[in-house]
Amino acid sequence: MIESTSMKAYIETVDERKAQIELVFQAVCLARHPSSSDISRFTHLQRTSVCGRLRQLEQDGRIYKAGTKIDPFTKKTVNWYAPTSSKVI
């Protein structure tokens, strides 16, 4: 068992975060006009995790908020995202 304070546990957490970022990026690239809720449904990640990963991708310049749309489930106005480059995958 790994101690929660061990370096190995920290590295595994970092690796998991990187994998989630790539998963969210792929969802943005493959889906049409995805919102954070859409990406959460596609990837089975919690929406709060998706929001953090989207924020990181925006800061890295890999995606941007491309517009707004009405979420079909909540009927609220939400942002949707697009990759910043045509060379996405």
Secondary structure, DSSP 8 states (H G I E B T S, - for coil): ---TTSHHHHHHHHHHHHHHHHHHHHHHHHSSS--HHHHHHHHT--HHHHHHHHHHHHHTTSEEEEEEEE-TTT--EEEEEEESSS---
